[in-house]
């Protein structure tokens, strides 16, 4: 009996794992479908992560595309910031050569005069694309030495540098398999949201727009 239970358990785990692998080419994630895999996602991708309850499921789905971040400590924090999400290394860990880096993904909690988009307004599939973009930042940070990372943070204030860097991160997100999710985020943020025109123009000036993303998908 124990052997039968064990074999059934293994079969179910393998079936879920196979389904997760099929996600790599998935056009649209439906929240209700992803909930069915919640136990698998939480047991495999929540280690060393502090997630916000409202975006926990979308975060786990996005994290499933970044197995290299399994042992990296990442905390999602609500804060009043100038964009929907932004990622920063924790300063005390950034300046230490002996400690593993830790990262914070800040999530905007207040929108003033429609300048911005709150996460509860973002469709589920688009939210996965947005989080995937932020996780791509962490992958990039992890590849950099401390002096290179400090130089990046210093140069980020230059508009042209920032645009090139953010488009590079968009491409990394696409190459991870989240092309359509990033497309949905760009389409929502730049075209369909209730954000101000000023905010939409800010997004279009720095990131790949939906047309660029779709063209990249079609040609690759």
C-alpha positions as CSV (number, residue, x, y, z in Angstrom):
1,X,0.0,0.0,0.0
2,X,2.8,2.4,0.9
3,X,4.5,1.6,-2.4
4,X,1.3,2.4,-4.3
5,X,0.9,5.7,-2.5
6,X,4.5,6.6,-3.2
7,X,4.2,5.8,-6.9
8,X,1.0,7.8,-7.2
9,X,2.7,10.7,-5.4
10,X,5.6,10.6,-7.8
11,X,3.3,10.4,-10.8
12,X,1.4,13.5,-9.7
13,X,4.7,15.4,-9.0
14,X,6.0,14.5,-12.5
15,X,2.7,15.5,-14.1
16,X,2.8,18.9,-12.4
17,X,6.5,19.3,-13.3
18,X,5.7,18.4,-17.0
19,X,2.9,21.0,-16.9
20,X,5.2,23.6,-15.6
21,X,7.7,22.9,-18.4
22,X,4.8,23.5,-20.9
23,X,4.5,27.0,-19.5
24,X,7.7,28.0,-21.2
25,X,5.8,28.6,-24.4
26,X,2.5,29.7,-22.8
27,X,0.7,32.7,-24.4
28,X,-1.6,33.5,-21.5
29,X,-1.7,32.4,-17.8
30,X,-5.1,32.2,-16.3
31,X,-5.1,32.8,-12.5
32,X,-7.6,30.1,-11.8
33,X,-5.5,27.5,-13.7
34,X,-2.3,28.5,-11.9
35,X,-4.0,28.1,-8.5
36,X,-4.3,24.4,-9.2
37,X,-0.4,24.2,-9.2
38,X,0.0,26.4,-6.1
39,X,1.4,23.7,-3.8
40,X,4.0,22.8,-6.4
41,X,4.9,26.4,-7.0
42,X,5.2,27.3,-3.3
43,X,7.3,24.2,-2.5
44,X,9.7,24.8,-5.4
45,X,10.0,28.5,-5.9
46,X,9.2,30.3,-2.6
47,X,12.5,29.4,-0.8
48,X,14.4,32.5,0.4
49,X,11.6,34.7,-0.8
50,X,9.3,37.1,1.1
51,X,6.2,37.5,-1.1
52,X,3.3,39.9,-1.0
53,X,0.0,38.1,-0.6
54,X,-1.8,40.0,-3.3
55,X,0.8,39.1,-5.9
56,X,2.0,35.8,-4.5
57,X,0.7,33.5,-7.2
58,X,2.0,35.7,-10.1
59,X,5.3,36.0,-8.3
60,X,5.6,32.3,-8.0
61,X,4.8,31.7,-11.7
62,X,7.4,34.3,-12.7
63,X,10.0,32.8,-10.3
64,X,9.4,29.4,-12.0
65,X,11.2,30.9,-15.1
66,X,14.3,31.8,-12.9
67,X,15.5,28.6,-11.2
68,X,19.0,30.3,-10.9
69,X,17.4,32.6,-8.3
70,X,16.3,29.8,-6.0
71,X,19.0,30.5,-3.4
72,X,18.9,34.3,-3.7
73,X,17.0,36.2,-1.0
74,X,14.4,38.4,-2.5
75,X,11.8,40.5,-0.6
76,X,8.8,42.2,-2.1
77,X,7.9,45.4,-0.2
78,X,5.1,47.9,-0.6
79,X,6.4,51.5,-0.8
80,X,5.6,54.9,-2.3
81,X,7.8,54.9,-5.4
82,X,7.6,56.6,-8.8
83,X,7.0,53.5,-10.9
84,X,4.9,50.4,-10.5
85,X,7.9,48.2,-9.5
86,X,11.7,48.6,-9.1
87,X,14.4,46.3,-7.9
88,X,17.4,47.3,-5.7
89,X,20.1,45.3,-3.9
90,X,20.2,45.9,-0.2
91,X,22.9,48.4,0.4
92,X,24.5,46.7,3.5
93,X,24.8,43.5,1.5
94,X,25.9,45.3,-1.7
95,X,29.0,46.7,0.1
96,X,30.0,43.5,1.8
97,X,32.4,41.1,-0.1
98,X,31.6,38.2,2.3
99,X,27.8,38.2,2.4
100,X,25.5,36.9,-0.3
101,X,23.5,39.8,-1.9
102,X,19.9,40.3,-0.9
103,X,17.4,42.2,-3.1
104,X,14.2,44.1,-2.6
105,X,11.5,44.5,-5.2
106,X,9.6,47.6,-4.3
107,X,5.9,47.7,-5.3
108,X,4.2,51.1,-5.6
109,X,1.5,51.6,-3.0
110,X,0.3,55.1,-3.9
111,X,-0.6,56.7,-7.2
112,X,-0.8,60.5,-7.4
113,X,-2.7,62.3,-10.2
114,X,-2.8,59.0,-12.1
115,X,1.0,59.0,-12.5
116,X,1.5,55.3,-12.2
117,X,-0.2,52.0,-12.0
118,X,-1.0,50.0,-8.9
119,X,-0.6,46.2,-9.0
120,X,-4.3,45.5,-8.3
121,X,-5.1,47.2,-11.6
122,X,-2.8,44.9,-13.6
123,X,-4.1,41.8,-15.4
124,X,-2.7,38.6,-14.1
125,X,-0.7,37.6,-17.3
126,X,0.7,41.2,-17.6
127,X,1.7,41.1,-13.9
128,X,3.8,38.0,-14.5
129,X,5.6,39.8,-17.3
130,X,6.2,42.8,-15.0
131,X,7.6,40.7,-12.2
132,X,9.7,38.7,-14.7
133,X,11.3,42.0,-15.8
134,X,12.3,42.7,-12.2
135,X,13.7,39.2,-11.7
136,X,15.7,39.7,-14.9
137,X,17.3,42.7,-13.2
138,X,18.4,40.5,-10.3
139,X,19.9,37.9,-12.7
140,X,21.8,40.8,-14.3
141,X,22.9,42.2,-10.9
142,X,24.1,38.7,-9.8
143,X,26.4,38.5,-12.8
144,X,28.2,41.7,-12.0
145,X,31.1,42.3,-9.6
146,X,30.6,44.9,-6.9
147,X,32.5,47.7,-8.7
148,X,30.6,47.0,-12.0
149,X,27.3,47.0,-10.1
150,X,28.1,50.3,-8.3
151,X,29.0,51.8,-11.7
152,X,25.7,50.6,-13.2
153,X,23.7,52.2,-10.4
154,X,25.7,55.5,-10.8
155,X,25.2,55.6,-14.6
156,X,21.5,54.7,-14.3
157,X,20.7,58.4,-13.8
158,X,21.7,59.1,-17.5
159,X,18.5,58.8,-19.6
160,X,20.2,57.3,-22.7
161,X,22.0,54.7,-20.5
162,X,18.8,53.9,-18.7
163,X,16.9,53.4,-21.9
164,X,19.5,51.0,-23.3
165,X,19.7,49.1,-20.0
166,X,16.0,48.7,-19.6
167,X,15.5,47.5,-23.2
168,X,18.4,45.0,-22.6
169,X,16.5,43.7,-19.5
170,X,13.3,43.5,-21.5
171,X,15.2,41.3,-24.0
172,X,16.5,39.1,-21.2
173,X,12.9,38.7,-19.9
174,X,11.8,37.7,-23.4
175,X,14.6,35.2,-23.8
176,X,13.6,33.7,-20.5
177,X,10.3,32.7,-22.1
178,X,8.1,35.5,-20.8
179,X,7.7,37.3,-24.2
180,X,3.9,37.4,-24.3
181,X,3.6,38.2,-20.6
182,X,6.0,41.2,-21.1
183,X,3.9,42.1,-24.2
184,X,0.7,42.1,-22.2
185,X,2.4,44.3,-19.5
186,X,3.7,46.8,-22.1
187,X,0.3,46.8,-23.9
188,X,-1.5,47.5,-20.6
189,X,0.9,50.0,-19.2
190,X,1.4,52.0,-22.4
191,X,-2.0,51.7,-24.1
192,X,-4.8,50.3,-21.9
193,X,-4.3,51.5,-18.4
194,X,-5.8,54.6,-16.8
195,X,-2.4,56.0,-16.1
196,X,-1.7,59.6,-17.2
197,X,-0.3,60.3,-20.7
198,X,2.9,61.6,-18.9
199,X,3.4,58.2,-17.3
200,X,2.6,56.3,-20.5
201,X,5.1,58.4,-22.4
202,X,7.7,57.8,-19.6
203,X,7.2,54.1,-20.1
204,X,7.4,54.3,-23.9
205,X,10.6,56.3,-23.7
206,X,12.5,53.8,-21.7
207,X,11.1,50.3,-22.4
208,X,10.2,48.1,-25.4
209,X,6.7,48.9,-26.6
210,X,4.2,46.3,-27.6
211,X,4.9,46.6,-31.3
212,X,8.7,46.1,-30.7
213,X,8.0,43.1,-28.5
214,X,5.6,41.5,-31.0
215,X,8.0,42.0,-33.9
216,X,10.8,40.4,-31.8
217,X,8.5,37.4,-31.1
218,X,7.5,37.0,-34.7
219,X,11.1,37.2,-36.0
220,X,12.6,34.9,-33.4
